[in-house]
Amino acid sequence: MSSAHKASRGRRFTLAIAAAAFTAVAEPVLADCYDVLGCTNQTEFSAHYAYLASPNGPTCDFLYQMRNRIYAEHGYCFKTARGIAEIGNTGCHISDINQVALSQLERDNAATILKAENARKCSV
């Protein structure tokens, strides 16, 4: 193998490592994790809907926090007094909730939590 070929392979390897490191730093993994449910970005909460909607499940305030933390983790700026007071707007940069870049799983989990809040007649 020529020295030029070895140098080229070495540069490609170095670039691949640098790209992987940059991606890991540029896009941190954001998720809240719960003992019974799992993590908001890894676990399908619909499998635990009965627990979420149960009077013995999380309180209405806890459900509200769970659902809205999903949006806050992705930079959503809350507009309501409750959202600002309970979650806050530190580090927020997205004012349109439809522009928040959630994965399909995170969208499904937020919808499942909202469905449980409505079933329990929580104020959302």
Helices and strands as residue ranges (DSSP letters): H 3-26, E 33-34, E 38-39, G 45-48, H 49-53, H 60-72, H 81-86, G 97-99, H 104-119
